[in-house]
Amino acid sequence: MSKQTIFLLRDTSLTQDNTRDFQILFLKIARDLGVEDSIQAVRASDLGIYDKGYVVKDLNNKITYANIQETDIEKFLKATIKGEGSVDEFKYTADKCQLRIVLRNCGLIDPENIEEYMAQQGYCALAKALTEMTPETVIDEMKKSGLRGRGGAGFPTWMKWSFARNSLDETRFVVCNADEGDPGAYMDRSILEGDPHAVVEGMILAGFAIGAQRGFFYIRAEYPLAIKRIETAIEQAYERGLLGNDILGSGFNFDLEIRLGAGAFVCGEETALIESIEGKRGTPRPRPPFPADKGLWNHPTIINNVETLATVAQIINRGGEWLAAIGTEKSKGTKVFAITGKVKNSGLVEIPMGMTLGEVVFGIAGGVLGGRKLMAVQTGGPSGGVIPLKLIDTKVSYEHLAEVGSIMGSGGLIVMDEDDCMVDIPRFYLRFCVEESCGKCAPCRIGGFQMLKILDRIAEGKGVEADLQQLQRIAKGMQKASLCALGQTAPNPVLSTMKYFPEEYRQHVEDKKCRAGKCTKMVQYTIDQTHCKKCKLCVVNCPVGAISGSREAGYVVDQVKCIKCGTCYEVCKFKAIVRK
Amino acid sequence: MGVVCLNFKFFSVFAKHARTSLTENSMGKNTLTKADNPAKTQDEIIAGLADKWRDKKGSLIMALHDVQSHYGYVPRDVARKLAHQLDVPLARIYEVITFYNYFKLTPPGKHRISVCLGTACYLKGAPELIEEIESLLGIKEGQTTSDGMFQLDVVRCLGCCGLAPVMTVNEEDGDKVYAKLSRKQVAEIIAKYSKPGAIEKK
């Protein structure tokens, strides 16, 4: 049988989904034309394209067609399969959309089969590096590409590598940091699960470049499938002679091992991660000496993020200039984001640097859930800042995000709407950092705790004017004096919300009011008798039975019993529940 | 794009987390295998573990992972024997266990309820779910009910933010995921796992 053309079909209308009908019609017309044996038409659940009518993606030739009417199917099939006529008019060119470099194989190949990875130019980069290149030219290529660490801080990868390369110590290590602890982010997990060999290849290349003999994967124990996939990948690489002694006959030896994390956020910090691999408590070390100089067991060690390593093989394959052509002046390539929160299409996206946040949130992610108004987006998790609506045109790049007081971070992008309280959100992040602080240095251990106490006070309606200045003072101290990035960046969510939403803090402190109703101690629910239709919906739904009364006398909320869960407010169809 | 990620999200969440432990094979790589045969005595198990990890530099955490995946927690006498076998002070072992959230010092409940408190779940109402479970079971986070039936854990991001708010309950063959939850559903789920009449609302 000749090779089949695979079509992915999808109705991208935002209001209805007629993909199934379209598929039936598509197959029927294919049968009528006698081409049903040379095609496969598969329904896709989401192609990342919205409101462009029926979209057909030709998987073999990697061409996407959009806005295909039912009446066009015959013409379309004739052109694509029989080669009669042209379908150029249907070709879909996204104005600005995702660019998949790191995620290119995720979902397309079987991650547990090394051959499928190899069919996608897998391990070609390794062969090229070992046979045609020297470690120096590999680092050179990385330098040309301008790749910066995707873990958050954005340190140039080539620089880290060349520090280790130039070290006098001959025992060197490569570590893959897959301790993705950021709440709301799962980019690394998807890469490890979807394309584990890309990361393994990146590790071997890094090992070759710096002259290391051993590498470690440090993976969260909470990611059992990722661990399994990496284990399989390592095993297969050993079987093929891509790991072990004398790799591909080049004389280069490299071994890979897995070490598991044990649920400590601070272990994502590189020096704490080193301590953890050594089998100790994950407390950071003072820097310098940097890990590239004295890392694991005091030998030069480079620690790279999963996403960084997954990009390396393609840079070697296609050349550094290729990546350098994508992105902004100082931030090259693409970044994977996990878009979550109050957004229509939450999920992973990979975008070229330089795209604006607005294009990501309103374009790719389809805007805010339920047609509400966007309040802010948050990048960088507990270490990042909140970016308000007015700055939504900020470009996604290390330098632009830093300018507005946030960070690129590892790739969490949380969308918040009007129902979110800008005092409550930083409180959530700060509580996270306080719980996860290792306790080694005082600024982080004590400063974080005191800041949280102040925020708690403000949220309870007991805040005073001086608290706001005190928050700023402690934050400054933590930023300057903390030992590691956890403490240095922990005040960021508080500072950025104070900067962009000062009126909200003022409201909490002066008026003792929470606009969003999240700070429950300040909220009171009452029933407006003029709007109340006595439907008893609130009475039935109240989880603590705090609403009582009768049809004649009307219903009232017992403020002592009320736990301020807001259920009555949500279920009332007549807006009779008043939140103050 | 969407197709892909959603799939992977589901994969990992629904993947069967059968009790597994890491063992070292002759090639020096890790492979997942079923936990050691329960018929072995405690001493044998610990001796086996110690042999596996003794010569590996910095492997204490890995050895403790093995202990926990076998017992569900790290019992004190096991920790003591492990200290003896690996020739490390008991204090070093406890130092590690108490630092990392993953290691437990008390036996787990029969049904371990893990409520995700990642940012997406927090925004979509996970704190209310926790409140509800706490009031239903009469325990606080990290505690186990007196009959050993339920254990409530608040966990960091489970990595399926598109399904927020999420909680998982462990069953025989892996974790069952409950997505896009409301307060009401939580009570129904708990009722499903408890014996009739076992829970009374406090």
Boltz contact constraints between the chains, C-beta under 6 A:
constraints:
  - contact:
      token1: [A, 44]
      token2: [B, 3]
      max_distance: 6.0
  - contact:
      token1: [A, 45]
      token2: [B, 3]
      max_distance: 6.0
  - contact:
      token1: [A, 46]
      token2: [B, 2]
      max_distance: 6.0
  - contact:
      token1: [A, 46]
      token2: [B, 3]
      max_distance: 6.0
  - contact:
      token1: [A, 48]
      token2: [B, 1]
      max_distance: 6.0
  - contact:
      token1: [A, 48]
      token2: [B, 2]
      max_distance: 6.0
  - contact:
      token1: [A, 98]
      token2: [B, 1]
      max_distance: 6.0
  - contact:
      token1: [A, 106]
      token2: [B, 4]
      max_distance: 6.0
  - contact:
      token1: [A, 107]
      token2: [B, 4]
      max_distance: 6.0
  - contact:
      token1: [A, 183]
      token2: [B, 118]
      max_distance: 6.0
  - contact:
      token1: [A, 183]
      token2: [B, 119]
      max_distance: 6.0
  - contact:
      token1: [A, 183]
      token2: [B, 156]
      max_distance: 6.0
  - contact:
      token1: [A, 183]
      token2: [B, 157]
      max_distance: 6.0
  - contact:
      token1: [A, 184]
      token2: [B, 118]
      max_distance: 6.0
  - contact:
      token1: [A, 184]
      token2: [B, 119]
      max_distance: 6.0
  - contact:
      token1: [A, 184]
      token2: [B, 120]
      max_distance: 6.0
  - contact:
      token1: [A, 184]
      token2: [B, 157]
      max_distance: 6.0
  - contact:
      token1: [A, 184]
      token2: [B, 161]
      max_distance: 6.0
  - contact:
      token1: [A, 186]
      token2: [B, 159]
      max_distance: 6.0
  - contact:
      token1: [A, 189]
      token2: [B, 159]
      max_distance: 6.0
  - contact:
      token1: [A, 190]
      token2: [B, 5]
      max_distance: 6.0
  - contact:
      token1: [A, 190]
      token2: [B, 8]
      max_distance: 6.0
  - contact:
      token1: [A, 193]
      token2: [B, 8]
      max_distance: 6.0
  - contact:
      token1: [A, 193]
      token2: [B, 12]
      max_distance: 6.0
  - contact:
      token1: [A, 194]
      token2: [B, 8]
      max_distance: 6.0
  - contact:
      token1: [A, 221]
      token2: [B, 102]
      max_distance: 6.0
  - contact:
      token1: [A, 224]
      token2: [B, 17]
      max_distance: 6.0
  - contact:
      token1: [A, 225]
      token2: [B, 12]
      max_distance: 6.0
  - contact:
      token1: [A, 225]
      token2: [B, 15]
      max_distance: 6.0
  - contact:
      token1: [A, 228]
      token2: [B, 32]
      max_distance: 6.0
  - contact:
      token1: [A, 231]
      token2: [B, 30]
      max_distance: 6.0
  - contact:
      token1: [A, 234]
      token2: [B, 29]
      max_distance: 6.0
  - contact:
      token1: [A, 235]
      token2: [B, 29]
      max_distance: 6.0
  - contact:
      token1: [A, 238]
      token2: [B, 27]
      max_distance: 6.0
  - contact:
      token1: [A, 258]
      token2: [B, 30]
      max_distance: 6.0
  - contact:
      token1: [A, 260]
      token2: [B, 65]
      max_distance: 6.0
  - contact:
      token1: [A, 262]
      token2: [B, 61]
      max_distance: 6.0
  - contact:
      token1: [A, 262]
      token2: [B, 100]
      max_distance: 6.0
  - contact:
      token1: [A, 262]
      token2: [B, 102]
      max_distance: 6.0
  - contact:
      token1: [A, 263]
      token2: [B, 100]
      max_distance: 6.0
  - contact:
      token1: [A, 263]
      token2: [B, 101]
      max_distance: 6.0
  - contact:
      token1: [A, 263]
      token2: [B, 102]
      max_distance: 6.0
  - contact:
      token1: [A, 264]
      token2: [B, 100]
      max_distance: 6.0
  - contact:
      token1: [A, 277]
      token2: [B, 58]
      max_distance: 6.0
  - contact:
      token1: [A, 278]
      token2: [B, 58]
      max_distance: 6.0
  - contact:
      token1: [A, 279]
      token2: [B, 58]
      max_distance: 6.0
  - contact:
      token1: [A, 279]
      token2: [B, 59]
      max_distance: 6.0
  - contact:
      token1: [A, 279]
      token2: [B, 60]
      max_distance: 6.0
  - contact:
      token1: [A, 279]
      token2: [B, 61]
      max_distance: 6.0
  - contact:
      token1: [A, 281]
      token2: [B, 95]
      max_distance: 6.0
  - contact:
      token1: [A, 281]
      token2: [B, 99]
      max_distance: 6.0
  - contact:
      token1: [A, 340]
      token2: [B, 120]
      max_distance: 6.0
  - contact:
      token1: [A, 340]
      token2: [B, 161]
      max_distance: 6.0
  - contact:
      token1: [A, 341]
      token2: [B, 120]
      max_distance: 6.0
  - contact:
      token1: [A, 341]
      token2: [B, 123]
      max_distance: 6.0
  - contact:
      token1: [A, 346]
      token2: [B, 161]
      max_distance: 6.0
  - contact:
      token1: [A, 346]
      token2: [B, 162]
      max_distance: 6.0
  - contact:
      token1: [A, 347]
      token2: [B, 2]
      max_distance: 6.0
  - contact:
      token1: [A, 347]
      token2: [B, 5]
      max_distance: 6.0
  - contact:
      token1: [A, 347]
      token2: [B, 162]
      max_distance: 6.0
  - contact:
      token1: [A, 348]
      token2: [B, 5]
      max_distance: 6.0
  - contact:
      token1: [A, 414]
      token2: [B, 119]
      max_distance: 6.0
  - contact:
      token1: [A, 428]
      token2: [B, 122]
      max_distance: 6.0
  - contact:
      token1: [A, 565]
      token2: [B, 128]
      max_distance: 6.0
